[in-house]
Amino acid sequence: MDARQRKTRAALTTAVLELATDRSISDVTAAQIATRAGVHRSTFYEHANSPIELLEVALREQLDTVRERFLVDLEPADASRALSETTDAVLRHVEQHESIYRRGLGEGSGGGSLHSMLSSHFEQSSRLLLAQRSLRIPGVAGVSSETVRDTVARYVADGTVGAIEVWLRSPAPRDRAAFLRLFSMLTPEWWPR
């Protein structure tokens, strides 16, 4: 992406985050985002196929930055600290975009659901940890190691999204440290502590 495209992407990102903060992303049009970003509507479609796709890309980029900061090339001895810091950073991200996630998670989110995007982020993080051996899971007799890895990645991903969804429904101000203690209690014995 050249400098002009990056500038346009940044303007579109700011616009979609602002509009999705004020109302459900399913009520936001490409034309509204383009107008807010100061670009032509056709330019919007060079970056995304729909407002929800652009919103997901914007949020995913922020989450990917968290993953890269804390989890890439993680030594197993540092896994406990890094996972706690990563979860806390994700919670701060969710709080920063609270109204977007409140509408985008849980019942009634419909076409504006962010569950799949957030779950995919956690699944990719789990797969990264497993691939670089920062996270080690025991084998299960009669189950292939690939199936164990796939199951763990999905279970951790969807369970984490569900826990965040419940946390987000609790009244503000929310206690991230208390959530991290609860989350630690929910994780399996083999999870780094």
N, CA, C and O of each residue as an XYZ file, in Angstrom:
772
protein
N       0.849     -1.173      0.000
C       0.000      0.000      0.000
C       0.898      1.240      0.000
O       1.793      1.366      0.836
N       0.654      2.145     -0.935
C       1.467      3.363     -0.984
C       0.950      4.377      0.043
O      -0.056      4.142      0.713
N       1.655      5.505      0.154
C       1.336      6.513      1.180
C      -0.086      7.057      1.011
O      -0.794      7.256      1.998
N      -0.499      7.292     -0.218
C      -1.849      7.819     -0.451
C      -2.910      6.810     -0.019
O      -3.902      7.176      0.611
N      -2.695      5.535     -0.361
C      -3.641      4.492      0.037
C      -3.687      4.345      1.560
O      -4.759      4.144      2.130
N      -2.527      4.445      2.222
C      -2.498      4.361      3.689
C      -3.270      5.525      4.314
O      -3.989      5.346      5.297
N      -3.116      6.709      3.738
C      -3.835      7.887      4.244
C      -5.343      7.693      4.062
O      -6.125      7.998      4.963
N      -5.745      7.189      2.902
C      -7.167      6.924      2.652
C      -7.688      5.860      3.603
O      -8.777      6.002      4.158
N      -6.906      4.778      3.797
C      -7.317      3.705      4.711
C      -7.483      4.257      6.127
O      -8.436      3.906      6.823
N      -6.570      5.108      6.549
C      -6.657      5.698      7.888
C      -7.917      6.551      8.018
O      -8.588      6.508      9.049
N      -8.241      7.319      6.990
C      -9.453      8.150      7.020
C     -10.705      7.280      7.062
O     -11.647      7.582      7.794
N     -10.720      6.206      6.283
C     -11.864      5.287      6.285
C     -11.986      4.579      7.634
O     -13.093      4.383      8.135
N     -10.865      4.200      8.213
C     -10.868      3.544      9.525
C     -11.440      4.469     10.582
O     -12.306      4.065     11.359
N     -10.971      5.692     10.619
C     -11.488      6.669     11.577
C     -12.985      6.868     11.382
O     -13.748      6.911     12.346
N     -13.393      6.987     10.126
C     -14.818      7.211      9.826
C     -15.681      6.044     10.277
O     -16.715      6.256     10.909
N     -15.275      4.808      9.965
C     -16.114      3.668     10.330
C     -16.164      3.503     11.844
O     -17.213      3.157     12.388
N     -15.057      3.744     12.533
C     -15.066      3.623     13.993
C     -15.964      4.692     14.617
O     -16.696      4.406     15.565
N     -15.915      5.912     14.099
C     -16.779      6.981     14.627
C     -18.253      6.662     14.380
O     -19.072      6.779     15.291
N     -18.593      6.264     13.161
C     -19.995      5.982     12.843
C     -20.512      4.769     13.612
O     -21.648      4.773     14.085
N     -19.681      3.726     13.740
C     -20.105      2.519     14.458
C     -20.188      2.755     15.960
O     -20.840      1.986     16.667
N     -19.546      3.792     16.457
C     -19.663      4.155     17.869
C     -21.049      4.745     18.138
O     -21.623      4.548     19.209
N     -21.568      5.461     17.163
C     -22.849      6.149     17.332
C     -24.069      5.292     17.042
O     -25.154      5.571     17.554
N     -23.910      4.239     16.220
C     -25.054      3.403     15.839
C     -24.567      2.038     15.370
O     -23.374      1.833     15.143
N     -25.486      1.129     15.232
C     -25.148     -0.218     14.776
C     -24.516     -0.146     13.396
O     -24.965      0.617     12.541
N     -23.483     -0.932     13.180
C     -22.812     -0.952     11.881
C     -23.769     -1.387     10.782
O     -23.574     -1.021      9.623
N     -24.785     -2.149     11.112
C     -25.758     -2.560     10.093
C     -26.605     -1.372      9.614
O     -27.280     -1.466      8.588
N     -26.571     -0.254     10.354
C     -27.295      0.953      9.953
C     -26.388      1.974      9.266
O     -26.834      3.074      8.938
N     -25.132      1.624      9.049
C     -24.163      2.524      8.430
C     -23.966      2.106      6.978
O     -23.834      0.918      6.681
N     -23.947      3.072      6.083
C     -23.756      2.778      4.661
C     -22.335      3.116      4.217
O     -21.619      3.874      4.871
N     -21.956      2.536      3.094
C     -20.648      2.844      2.503
C     -20.572      4.325      2.153
O     -19.527      4.955      2.318
N     -21.674      4.876      1.674
C     -21.691      6.294      1.314
C     -21.453      7.183      2.536
O     -20.739      8.182      2.442
N     -22.040      6.832      3.674
C     -21.826      7.616      4.893
C     -20.365      7.562      5.336
O     -19.799      8.573      5.752
N     -19.764      6.386      5.246
C     -18.355      6.250      5.623
C     -17.483      7.059      4.673
O     -16.587      7.781      5.112
N     -17.740      6.942      3.370
C     -16.955      7.680      2.384
C     -17.076      9.184      2.604
O     -16.077      9.902      2.556
N     -18.284      9.661      2.842
C     -18.495     11.086      3.088
C     -17.729     11.540      4.327
O     -17.051     12.567      4.293
N     -17.829     10.790      5.411
C     -17.127     11.134      6.652
C     -15.615     11.121      6.441
O     -14.894     11.933      7.022
N     -15.138     10.194      5.605
C     -13.693     10.077      5.346
C     -13.199     11.081      4.307
O     -11.994     11.276      4.148
N     -14.133     11.717      3.602
C     -13.753     12.690      2.579
C     -13.236     12.044      1.296
O     -12.367     12.587      0.613
N     -13.796     10.863      0.984
C     -13.406     10.171     -0.248
C     -14.657      9.823     -1.043
O     -15.774      9.888     -0.531
N     -14.451      9.454     -2.294
C     -15.567      9.037     -3.138
C     -16.017      7.640     -2.705
O     -15.220      6.846     -2.205
N     -17.283      7.359     -2.902
C     -17.822      6.058     -2.513
C     -17.095      4.907     -3.210
O     -16.898      3.848     -2.613
N     -16.699      5.106     -4.462
C     -15.972      4.041     -5.174
C     -14.642      3.735     -4.483
O     -14.161      2.603     -4.533
N     -14.052      4.737     -3.842
C     -12.805      4.529     -3.103
C     -13.042      3.613     -1.910
O     -12.194      2.789     -1.570
N     -14.209      3.768     -1.277
C     -14.551      2.873     -0.172
C     -14.429      1.422     -0.626
O     -13.835      0.598      0.070
N     -14.991      1.111     -1.793
C     -15.025     -0.271     -2.284
C     -13.656     -0.785     -2.735
O     -13.501     -1.979     -2.989
N     -12.680      0.087     -2.835
C     -11.306     -0.365     -3.083
C     -10.700     -0.942     -1.801
O      -9.700     -1.658     -1.845
N     -11.317     -0.622     -0.662
C     -10.776     -1.042      0.641
C     -11.633     -2.086      1.348
O     -11.129     -2.826      2.193
N     -12.908     -2.155      1.018
C     -13.794     -3.116      1.684
C     -15.036     -3.325      0.834
O     -15.401     -2.478      0.017
N     -15.684     -4.477      1.043
C     -16.916     -4.777      0.324
C     -18.155     -4.269      1.035
O     -19.217     -4.139      0.427
N     -18.021     -3.976      2.343
C     -19.179     -3.545      3.128
C     -18.699     -2.806      4.372
O     -17.536     -2.921      4.756
N     -19.596     -2.049      5.000
C     -19.220     -1.375      6.255
C     -18.776     -2.346      7.347
O     -17.815     -2.058      8.060
N     -19.452     -3.492      7.497
C     -19.057     -4.444      8.538
C     -17.666     -4.988      8.250
O     -16.873     -5.175      9.173
N     -17.358     -5.244      6.982
C     -16.017     -5.738      6.646
C     -14.956     -4.698      7.007
O     -13.918     -5.047      7.568
N     -15.205     -3.430      6.694
C     -14.242     -2.381      7.025
C     -14.081     -2.253      8.538
O     -12.967     -2.078      9.030
N     -15.181     -2.339      9.271
C     -15.115     -2.278     10.731
C     -14.286     -3.438     11.278
O     -13.430     -3.246     12.141
N     -14.542     -4.627     10.777
C     -13.789     -5.797     11.236
C     -12.303     -5.645     10.945
O     -11.467     -5.985     11.782
N     -11.970     -5.134      9.760
C     -10.564     -4.927      9.411
C      -9.931     -3.920     10.371
O      -8.813     -4.127     10.842
N     -10.636     -2.843     10.655
C     -10.108     -1.806     11.554
C      -9.855     -2.366     12.945
O      -8.799     -2.122     13.528
N     -10.807     -3.109     13.481
C     -10.650     -3.686     14.817
C      -9.587     -4.783     14.817
O      -8.784     -4.876     15.745
N      -9.586     -5.608     13.777
C      -8.618     -6.705     13.692
C      -7.190     -6.166     13.633
O      -6.287     -6.747     14.235
N      -6.978     -5.072     12.919
C      -5.631     -4.496     12.840
C      -5.148     -4.080     14.229
O      -3.981     -4.283     14.566
N      -6.030     -3.505     15.029
C      -5.651     -3.125     16.385
C      -5.346     -4.364     17.227
O      -4.374     -4.381     17.982
N      -6.166     -5.386     17.098
C      -5.947     -6.622     17.852
C      -4.666     -7.334     17.399
O      -3.943     -7.894     18.222
N      -4.391     -7.312     16.105
C      -3.176     -7.941     15.598
C      -1.933     -7.250     16.156
O      -0.917     -7.900     16.406
N      -2.013     -5.951     16.347
C      -0.897     -5.216     16.942
C      -0.635     -5.710     18.363
O       0.516     -5.842     18.777
N      -1.703     -5.981     19.105
C      -1.562     -6.531     20.460
C      -0.876     -7.894     20.392
O       0.057     -8.160     21.150
N      -1.335     -8.753     19.489
C      -0.732    -10.079     19.349
C       0.755     -9.961     19.033
O       1.583    -10.622     19.660
N       1.087     -9.124     18.066
C       2.482     -8.972     17.664
C       3.342     -8.437     18.814
O       4.497     -8.835     18.970
N       2.785     -7.555     19.596
C       3.553     -6.956     20.698
C       3.885     -7.977     21.786
O       4.999     -7.985     22.309
N       2.927     -8.833     22.126
C       3.089     -9.693     23.287
C       3.388    -11.165     22.978
O       4.038    -11.833     23.782
N       2.934    -11.681     21.842
C       2.951    -13.128     21.651
C       3.926    -13.665     20.613
O       4.271    -14.845     20.662
N       4.377    -12.851     19.688
C       5.281    -13.342     18.656
C       6.650    -13.639     19.268
O       7.204    -12.828     20.010
N       7.183    -14.819     18.939
C       8.488    -15.278     19.444
C       8.532    -15.353     20.966
O       9.557    -15.065     21.583
N       7.430    -15.735     21.551
C       7.311    -15.823     23.004
C       7.975    -17.090     23.525
O       7.704    -18.187     23.038
N       8.834    -16.932     24.503
C       9.464    -18.078     25.158
C       8.458    -18.703     26.122
O       7.706    -17.977     26.772
N       8.426    -20.034     26.229
C       7.478    -20.683     27.137
C       7.543    -20.155     28.573
O       6.518    -20.066     29.249
N       8.735    -19.808     29.035
C       8.876    -19.303     30.410
C       8.175    -17.959     30.614
O       7.836    -17.597     31.740
N       7.962    -17.227     29.529
C       7.321    -15.915     29.612
C       5.833    -15.956     29.279
O       5.169    -14.919     29.268
N       5.308    -17.146     29.008
C       3.931    -17.277     28.513
C       2.900    -16.752     29.505
O       1.965    -16.059     29.106
N       3.048    -17.062     30.763
C       2.048    -16.639     31.750
C       1.911    -15.118     31.777
O       0.808    -14.583     31.675
N       3.038    -14.435     31.914
C       3.029    -12.971     31.950
C       2.472    -12.400     30.646
O       1.629    -11.504     30.663
N       2.945    -12.922     29.527
C       2.529    -12.393     28.228
C       1.042    -12.607     27.972
O       0.373    -11.727     27.431
N       0.525    -13.764     28.354
C      -0.907    -14.022     28.157
C      -1.752    -13.094     29.021
O      -2.798    -12.618     28.579
N      -1.312    -12.835     30.239
C      -2.036    -11.904     31.103
C      -2.000    -10.492     30.518
O      -3.023     -9.808     30.483
N      -0.836    -10.061     30.065
C      -0.711     -8.721     29.470
C      -1.518     -8.612     28.179
O      -2.125     -7.577     27.907
N      -1.522     -9.669     27.394
C      -2.291     -9.675     26.150
C      -3.782     -9.560     26.436
O      -4.482     -8.765     25.809
N      -4.261    -10.356     27.382
C      -5.690    -10.318     27.720
C      -6.068     -8.944     28.244
O      -7.120     -8.414     27.887
N      -5.230     -8.362     29.083
C      -5.500     -7.020     29.594
C      -5.537     -5.996     28.460
O      -6.402     -5.120     28.449
N      -4.611     -6.098     27.507
C      -4.594     -5.171     26.369
C      -5.843     -5.333     25.508
O      -6.387     -4.348     25.010
N      -6.299     -6.575     25.330
C      -7.532     -6.806     24.564
C      -8.722     -6.202     25.310
O      -9.599     -5.603     24.687
N      -8.760     -6.350     26.625
C      -9.850     -5.750     27.404
C      -9.840     -4.224     27.278
O     -10.896     -3.602     27.167
N      -8.662     -3.630     27.294
C      -8.574     -2.169     27.098
C      -9.088     -1.791     25.711
O      -9.792     -0.793     25.559
N      -8.737     -2.585     24.699
C      -9.221     -2.362     23.332
C     -10.755     -2.426     23.300
O     -11.405     -1.568     22.704
N     -11.318     -3.443     23.939
C     -12.777     -3.591     23.968
C     -13.406     -2.394     24.688
O     -14.421     -1.863     24.236
N     -12.813     -1.971     25.797
C     -13.341     -0.800     26.512
C     -13.251      0.465     25.647
O     -14.167      1.287     25.649
N     -12.164      0.614     24.922
C     -11.998      1.778     24.052
C     -13.119      1.848     23.013
O     -13.555      2.934     22.631
N     -13.578      0.685     22.562
C     -14.635      0.607     21.542
C     -15.891     -0.025     22.140
O     -16.577     -0.814     21.490
N     -16.174      0.331     23.370
C     -17.253     -0.316     24.122
C     -18.585     -0.329     23.393
O     -19.227     -1.376     23.301
N     -19.008      0.807     22.878
C     -20.332      0.830     22.242
C     -20.361     -0.039     20.990
O     -21.393     -0.634     20.678
N     -19.255     -0.122     20.274
C     -19.190     -0.970     19.083
C     -19.321     -2.437     19.491
O     -20.097     -3.187     18.898
N     -18.553     -2.841     20.512
C     -18.590     -4.243     20.935
C     -19.900     -4.587     21.646
O     -20.384     -5.712     21.520
N     -20.472     -3.661     22.377
C     -21.764     -3.945     23.032
C     -22.817     -4.312     21.989
O     -23.598     -5.245     22.178
N     -22.826     -3.564     20.884
C     -23.790     -3.859     19.820
C     -23.367     -5.059     18.978
O     -24.213     -5.751     18.412
N     -22.059     -5.309     18.893
C     -21.556     -6.325     17.991
C     -21.383     -7.709     18.590
O     -21.086     -8.660     17.866
N     -21.564     -7.843     19.907
C     -21.448     -9.151     20.549
C     -22.789     -9.527     21.159
O     -23.539     -8.670     21.625
N     -23.070    -10.794     21.148
C     -24.256    -11.282     21.832
C     -25.510    -11.273     20.994
O     -25.496    -11.028     19.787
N     -26.579    -11.548     21.678
C     -27.883    -11.636     21.028
C     -28.260    -10.307     20.397
O     -27.979     -9.240     20.943
N     -28.893    -10.387     19.250
C     -29.391     -9.189     18.587
C     -28.361     -8.479     17.729
O     -28.676     -7.444     17.140
N     -27.131     -8.998     17.634
C     -26.126     -8.309     16.827
C     -26.333     -8.558     15.334
O     -25.892     -7.763     14.504
N     -26.993     -9.644     14.998
C     -27.366     -9.928     13.608
C     -26.227     -9.752     12.627
O     -25.135    -10.280     12.836
N     -26.476     -9.006     11.549
C     -25.486     -8.796     10.509
C     -24.303     -7.964     10.959
O     -23.294     -7.895     10.257
N     -24.408     -7.328     12.123
C     -23.307     -6.534     12.650
C     -22.507     -7.276     13.705
O     -21.784     -6.656     14.485
N     -22.630     -8.601     13.737
C     -21.953     -9.391     14.767
C     -20.442     -9.348     14.605
O     -19.916     -9.472     13.499
N     -19.760     -9.171     15.722
C     -18.300     -9.173     15.753
C     -17.755    -10.440     16.401
O     -16.542    -10.591     16.551
N     -18.649    -11.355     16.787
C     -18.226    -12.569     17.473
C     -17.213    -13.352     16.637
O     -16.165    -13.747     17.148
N     -17.511    -13.575     15.383
C     -16.646    -14.372     14.522
C     -15.283    -13.714     14.354
O     -14.260    -14.397     14.406
N     -15.250    -12.405     14.155
C     -13.982    -11.693     13.987
C     -13.135    -11.817     15.245
O     -11.944    -12.117     15.164
N     -13.740    -11.587     16.406
C     -13.001    -11.640     17.664
C     -12.549    -13.072     17.960
O     -11.427    -13.293     18.416
N     -13.419    -14.030     17.702
C     -13.067    -15.429     17.898
C     -11.909    -15.831     16.982
O     -10.996    -16.539     17.408
N     -11.945    -15.389     15.746
C     -10.874    -15.688     14.802
C      -9.548    -15.126     15.290
O      -8.508    -15.767     15.145
N      -9.582    -13.934     15.865
C      -8.355    -13.339     16.416
C      -7.773    -14.247     17.501
O      -6.579    -14.548     17.486
N      -8.615    -14.682     18.442
C      -8.121    -15.527     19.530
C      -7.669    -16.891     19.016
O      -6.699    -17.458     19.520
N      -8.364    -17.411     18.024
C      -7.958    -18.699     17.461
C      -6.575    -18.584     16.816
O      -5.723    -19.451     17.010
N      -6.358    -17.522     16.056
C      -5.049    -17.325     15.431
C      -3.959    -17.147     16.485
O      -2.842    -17.635     16.313
N      -4.276    -16.455     17.567
C      -3.302    -16.285     18.649
C      -2.966    -17.629     19.280
O      -1.799    -17.915     19.549
N      -3.981    -18.457     19.519
C      -3.749    -19.786     20.093
C      -2.898    -20.637     19.157
O      -1.982    -21.328     19.602
N      -3.199    -20.586     17.866
C      -2.423    -21.361     16.893
C      -0.969    -20.881     16.843
O      -0.052    -21.690     16.708
N      -0.763    -19.572     16.950
C       0.598    -19.040     16.995
C       1.347    -19.587     18.208
O       2.481    -20.050     18.084
N       0.715    -19.533     19.374
C       1.347    -20.028     20.597
C       1.689    -21.504     20.480
O       2.757    -21.932     20.917
N       0.795    -22.279     19.897
C       1.046    -23.709     19.727
C       2.155    -23.958     18.708
O       3.010    -24.817     18.922
N       2.149    -23.217     17.610
C       3.151    -23.411     16.561
C       4.552    -23.061     17.042
O       5.516    -23.736     16.680
N       4.674    -22.021     17.847
C       6.008    -21.638     18.322
C       6.346    -22.292     19.661
O       7.355    -21.971     20.287
N       5.485    -23.209     20.082
C       5.680    -23.998     21.309
C       5.747    -23.142     22.570
O       6.394    -23.510     23.550
N       5.073    -21.999     22.533
C       4.949    -21.164     23.726
C       3.869    -21.721     24.642
O       3.851    -21.445     25.842
N       2.983    -22.497     24.069
C       1.887    -23.130     24.788
C       1.948    -24.619     24.466
O       1.974    -25.013     23.300
N       1.968    -25.428     25.498
C       2.046    -26.877     25.289
C       0.834    -27.531     25.906
O       0.477    -27.268     27.055
N       0.212    -28.386     25.126
C      -0.986    -29.070     25.597
C      -0.725    -30.571     25.631
O       0.002    -31.102     24.792
N      -1.316    -31.241     26.596
C      -1.116    -32.690     26.667
C      -1.882    -33.390     25.550
O      -2.887    -32.884     25.049
N      -1.387    -34.557     25.176
C      -2.086    -35.368     24.186
C      -3.272    -36.074     24.821
O      -3.375    -36.173     26.044
N      -4.147    -36.553     23.985
C      -5.324    -37.298     24.432
C      -5.327    -38.622     23.678
O      -5.298    -38.644     22.447
N      -5.362    -39.732     24.427
C      -5.344    -41.053     23.807
C      -6.502    -41.199     22.822
O      -7.651    -40.901     23.148
N      -6.185    -41.659     21.623
C      -7.210    -41.900     20.614
C      -7.594    -40.678     19.802
O      -8.464    -40.762     18.934
N      -6.956    -39.533     20.071
C      -7.266    -38.303     19.341
C      -5.961    -37.792     18.729
O      -4.949    -37.675     19.420
N      -5.990    -37.494     17.449
C      -4.775    -37.021     16.782
C      -4.329    -35.686     17.370
O      -5.145    -34.907     17.863
N      -3.029    -35.436     17.311
C      -2.502    -34.169     17.847
C      -3.072    -32.977     17.080
O      -3.274    -31.907     17.655
N      -3.329    -33.158     15.800
C      -3.931    -32.080     15.002
C      -5.342    -31.757     15.504
O      -5.705    -30.587     15.626
N      -6.130    -32.786     15.794
C      -7.485    -32.570     16.312
C      -7.440    -31.910     17.689
O      -8.252    -31.036     17.992
N      -6.493    -32.329     18.512
C      -6.349    -31.702     19.836
C      -6.022    -30.221     19.661
O      -6.642    -29.377     20.308
N      -5.057    -29.891     18.797
C      -4.686    -28.488     18.570
C      -5.868    -27.680     18.049
O      -6.136    -26.581     18.536
N      -6.583    -28.227     17.048
C      -7.726    -27.508     16.473
C      -8.822    -27.282     17.503
O      -9.426    -26.211     17.558
N      -9.072    -28.301     18.318
C     -10.117    -28.197     19.341
C      -9.736    -27.175     20.398
O     -10.560    -26.353     20.799
N      -8.494    -27.224     20.846
C      -8.026    -26.265     21.852
C      -8.135    -24.839     21.318
O      -8.625    -23.950     22.014
N      -7.681    -24.622     20.089
C      -7.714    -23.268     19.513
C      -9.134    -22.728     19.440
O      -9.372    -21.571     19.786
N     -10.085    -23.552     18.994
C     -11.483    -23.098     18.897
C     -12.100    -22.911     20.271
O     -12.821    -21.940     20.500
N     -11.828    -23.823     21.184
C     -12.399    -23.757     22.533
C     -11.916    -22.500     23.260
O     -12.705    -21.776     23.867
N     -10.626    -22.261     23.187
C     -10.073    -21.064     23.829
C     -10.660    -19.809     23.181
O     -11.031    -18.862     23.875
N     -10.743    -19.806     21.855
C     -11.236    -18.630     21.137
C     -12.678    -18.299     21.504
O     -12.977    -17.179     21.919
N     -13.567    -19.273     21.350
C     -14.982    -18.986     21.609
C     -15.260    -18.781     23.089
O     -16.112    -17.969     23.450
N     -14.555    -19.501     23.948
C     -14.716    -19.300     25.381
C     -14.281    -17.915     25.814
O     -14.919    -17.291     26.662
N     -13.189    -17.434     25.229
C     -12.692    -16.101     25.571
C     -13.670    -15.028     25.112
O     -13.929    -14.069     25.840
N     -14.212    -15.184     23.912
C     -15.194    -14.206     23.424
C     -16.429    -14.207     24.336
O     -16.947    -13.145     24.683
N     -16.890    -15.382     24.716
C     -18.041    -15.455     25.619
C     -17.765    -14.780     26.943
O     -18.619    -14.063     27.464
N     -16.578    -14.998     27.498
C     -16.224    -14.370     28.774
C     -16.162    -12.851     28.633
O     -16.627    -12.125     29.512
N     -15.594    -12.372     27.535
C     -15.524    -10.922     27.306
C     -16.917    -10.340     27.128
O     -17.201     -9.239     27.600
N     -17.775    -11.071     26.455
C     -19.157    -10.604     26.261
C     -19.852    -10.409     27.608
O     -20.521     -9.397     27.816
N     -19.700    -11.365     28.519
C     -20.306    -11.248     29.842
C     -19.672    -10.084     30.603
O     -20.380     -9.296     31.232
N     -18.352     -9.972     30.550
C     -17.641     -8.882     31.226
C     -18.129     -7.523     30.725
O     -18.311     -6.594     31.512
N     -18.339     -7.415     29.419
C     -18.772     -6.153     28.822
C     -20.178     -5.762     29.270
O     -20.510     -4.578     29.308
N     -21.004     -6.753     29.609
C     -22.362     -6.460     30.087
C     -22.366     -5.981     31.533
O     -23.366     -5.430     31.994
N     -21.271     -6.181     32.256
C     -21.236     -5.745     33.654
C     -21.115     -4.224     33.700
O     -20.609     -3.608     32.762
N     -21.581     -3.621     34.796
C     -21.574     -2.153     34.860
C     -20.155     -1.579     34.916
O     -19.244     -2.177     35.488
N     -20.002     -0.422     34.317
C     -18.721      0.292     34.357
C     -18.629      1.047     35.684
O     -19.667      1.424     36.227
N     -17.475      1.276     36.210
C     -16.198      0.854     35.663
C     -15.960     -0.625     35.944
O     -16.295     -1.132     37.014
N     -15.384     -1.294     34.973
C     -15.111     -2.722     35.093
C     -13.699     -2.928     35.621
O     -12.786     -2.160     35.320
N     -13.541     -3.970     36.408
C     -12.256     -4.284     37.016
C     -11.543     -5.327     36.154
O     -11.855     -6.516     36.222
N     -10.583     -4.871     35.343
C      -9.868     -5.793     34.456
C      -9.078     -6.821     35.257
O      -9.021     -7.988     34.871
N      -8.469     -6.407     36.368
C      -7.676     -7.344     37.185
C      -8.560     -8.463     37.734
O      -8.152     -9.623     37.765
N      -9.762     -8.113     38.162
C     -10.692     -9.139     38.663
C     -11.084    -10.083     37.535
O     -11.179    -11.293     37.743
N     -11.311     -9.539     36.344
C     -11.636    -10.391     35.204
C     -10.485    -11.347     34.908
O     -10.712    -12.525     34.632
N      -9.255    -10.846     34.963
C      -8.101    -11.699     34.689
C      -8.002    -12.830     35.707
O      -7.621    -13.946     35.352
N      -8.342    -12.560     36.970
C      -8.342    -13.623     37.981
C      -9.420    -14.654     37.668
O      -9.179    -15.857     37.765
N     -10.611    -14.183     37.291
C     -11.697    -15.096     36.919
C     -11.296    -15.915     35.697
O     -11.495    -17.130     35.669
N     -10.738    -15.263     34.697
C     -10.335    -15.940     33.471
C      -9.289    -17.008     33.775
O      -9.344    -18.108     33.225
N      -8.351    -16.692     34.637
C      -7.325    -17.658     35.034
C      -7.953    -18.877     35.698
O      -7.511    -20.005     35.478
N      -8.977    -18.652     36.507
C      -9.667    -19.746     37.179
C     -10.350    -20.671     36.157
O     -10.463    -21.875     36.390
N     -10.802    -20.114     35.035
C     -11.524    -20.880     34.024
C     -10.616    -21.684     33.099
O     -11.071    -22.618     32.439
N      -9.349    -21.328     33.052
C      -8.454    -21.987     32.114
C      -8.032    -23.358     32.630
O      -8.015    -23.591     33.838
N      -7.687    -24.277     31.706
C      -7.293    -25.632     32.101
C      -5.971    -25.648     32.870
O      -5.234    -24.662     32.879
N      -5.686    -26.763     33.503
C      -4.474    -26.900     34.308
C      -3.212    -26.660     33.506
O      -2.237    -26.131     34.039
N      -3.209    -27.035     32.237
C      -2.015    -26.897     31.417
C      -1.804    -25.477     30.906
O      -0.770    -25.187     30.304
N      -2.764    -24.594     31.135
C      -2.631    -23.200     30.682
C      -1.592    -22.489     31.533
O      -1.603    -22.646     32.754
N      -0.686    -21.705     30.928
C       0.346    -21.020     31.724
C      -0.254    -20.082     32.762
O      -1.152    -19.295     32.465
N       0.266    -20.181     33.999
C      -0.214    -19.319     35.083
C       0.927    -18.518     35.661
O       0.723    -17.733     36.586
